[in-house]
Amino acid sequence: MAVTSEATTLWFGDLFNGSGTTSLDSSDAAEFPVSWQARAVGETGKTNPEELLGAAHSACYSMAFANALAENGTPPESLQVTAAVTFVPGEGIKGSHLLVSAKVAGISEEDFARIADDAKANCPVSQALAGIPITLEASLA
């Protein structure tokens, strides 16, 4: 069964002076203030498309990696995944870096690295981001 998720942004003003809010409509979980300033140079208390993309990428990768580890017979005790998405004004999104710390009992370093890399390649958000470099730094805690 397909699931379609929705988010809506309401924007006021021009790009450089305007601002808006992005709401997670399907879940009704949150509404976030957004602005160009937050995107171009960082602004406390406001988010940007790259941070939201990072949230999607880290969540998707966590699910894919947890599933692959379980299929290997070594389900994770915990995973901490950070996705750092880089944006350069005037150039666009330049990449996503996944930083993973995992507690997984009974797995070799080699199997861990292989499964981590496979999850990076096969996570649906990674596949959607195929137009940018995706790097991975994964370690056992």
Secondary structure, DSSP 8 states (H G I E B T S, - for coil): ------EEEEEES-TTT-EEEEEETTTT--EEEEEHHHHHT--TT-B-HHHHHHHHHHHHHHHHHHHHHHHTT---SEEEEEEEEEEETTTEEEEEEEEEEEE-TT--HHHHHHHHHHHHHHSHHHHHTTTS-EEEEEEE-
